[in-house]
Amino acid sequence: MPTVITYDPAGEIHGLPTFPWQAAPAGMLTRRQLAEQGLRKNGQDPAAQVLRPRRRRPPLVAYLYRVDLAAPKRPMTPAKYAAVLAAVRARRVCQGPCGRRDLDYIPPDHNGRRCFDCEAAAHAKGDDH
């Protein structure tokens, strides 16, 4: 596997200024780091990236955004909060034959979003998916 060049501050090789993992320049953060500070990227394109080489796999890439162009996160409005609750409620419905809507957990994807009772019944019948 070829060696990955992780230091390219001019962006001549990768197209974006590139820095080694944990060596981001001051004033640039990842989306997650922006969120931790109560900021959002505000529509800006990545200004740089950090690369972390890995053996036998492609390198990990984290895009960096300028803090001076970031904006405060938008507050959670009552309508947005209601939409999130409705989405969570919709995921707590069994997709199996019982169709229960009062589940206190989200049925897992790997079994077709069936509740534990429907999944056990399907296994007992030998009807696994």
C-alpha positions in Angstrom: 0.0 0.0 0.0 1.4 3.4 -0.9 2.4 5.9 1.7 -0.2 8.6 2.3 1.1 12.1 2.4 -0.6 13.8 5.3 1.1 17.2 5.2 0.1 19.3 2.2 -0.7 22.8 3.5 -0.9 24.3 0.0 -3.4 21.6 -1.2 -1.3 20.7 -4.2 -1.7 16.9 -3.8 -5.1 16.5 -2.3 -6.9 19.6 -3.6 -7.5 20.8 0.0 -4.9 21.9 2.5 -4.1 18.7 4.3 -2.7 18.2 7.8 -1.7 15.1 9.9 -4.3 13.8 12.4 -4.5 15.9 15.5 -2.5 18.7 13.9 -5.3 21.0 12.6 -4.3 24.7 12.4 -5.8 27.1 14.8 -9.2 28.6 13.8 -10.4 25.4 12.1 -12.6 22.7 13.6 -14.5 19.6 12.5 -18.3 19.6 12.4 -18.5 17.7 15.6 -16.1 20.1 17.3 -18.2 23.1 16.0 -21.3 21.5 17.5 -19.6 21.0 20.8 -19.0 24.8 20.9 -22.7 25.5 19.9 -21.8 26.4 16.3 -22.7 25.1 12.9 -20.8 25.3 9.6 -23.2 27.8 8.1 -23.1 26.5 4.6 -19.4 26.8 4.1 -17.4 24.2 2.1 -14.5 22.5 3.9 -11.5 24.8 4.2 -9.0 22.0 4.9 -8.8 18.3 6.0 -6.8 16.1 8.4 -5.8 12.6 7.3 -5.1 9.6 9.5 -3.3 6.8 7.7 -4.4 3.2 8.5 -2.7 -0.1 7.6 -4.4 -1.9 4.8 -7.3 0.5 4.6 -7.9 3.9 3.1 -7.0 6.8 5.4 -9.6 8.4 7.7 -10.5 11.9 6.6 -12.0 14.7 8.7 -13.0 17.9 7.0 -12.2 21.2 8.7 -14.3 24.4 8.7 -13.3 27.9 9.6 -14.6 29.0 13.0 -14.8 32.7 11.9 -17.4 31.8 9.2 -19.4 29.5 11.5 -22.8 30.6 13.0 -24.6 29.7 16.2 -26.7 26.6 16.2 -30.4 27.2 15.6 -32.5 26.8 18.7 -34.9 23.9 19.0 -38.3 25.3 18.3 -41.5 23.7 19.6 -42.5 22.6 16.1 -39.0 21.0 15.5 -39.3 19.2 18.9 -42.7 17.9 18.0 -41.4 16.6 14.7 -38.5 14.7 16.4 -41.0 13.2 18.9 -43.2 12.1 16.1 -40.3 10.5 14.3 -39.2 8.6 17.4 -42.8 7.4 18.0 -43.0 6.2 14.4 -39.9 4.1 14.9 -41.4 2.4 18.0 -44.0 0.5 15.9 -43.7 -3.2 15.2 -43.5 -4.0 11.5 -44.5 -7.6 12.2 -48.0 -9.1 12.3 -49.0 -7.6 15.7 -48.3 -4.0 14.6 -48.0 -2.9 18.3 -47.6 0.9 18.7 -46.8 1.1 22.4 -43.3 -0.4 22.4 -40.9 1.1 24.9 -38.0 0.3 22.6 -37.1 0.7 18.9 -37.2 -2.7 17.2 -33.9 -3.5 15.5 -33.3 -3.2 11.8 -31.7 -6.6 11.3 -35.0 -8.4 12.0 -37.2 -6.2 9.9 -38.2 -3.9 12.8 -40.3 -6.7 14.4 -40.9 -6.6 18.2 -39.3 -9.4 20.3 -42.6 -11.3 20.4 -43.1 -11.4 16.6 -39.4 -12.3 16.2 -39.7 -15.2 18.6 -42.8 -16.4 16.8 -41.1 -16.2 13.5 -38.2 -18.2 14.8 -40.5 -20.8 16.2 -42.3 -21.2 12.9 -38.9 -21.2 11.0 -39.9 -18.0 9.2 -36.7 -16.0 9.8 -37.4 -13.0 7.4 
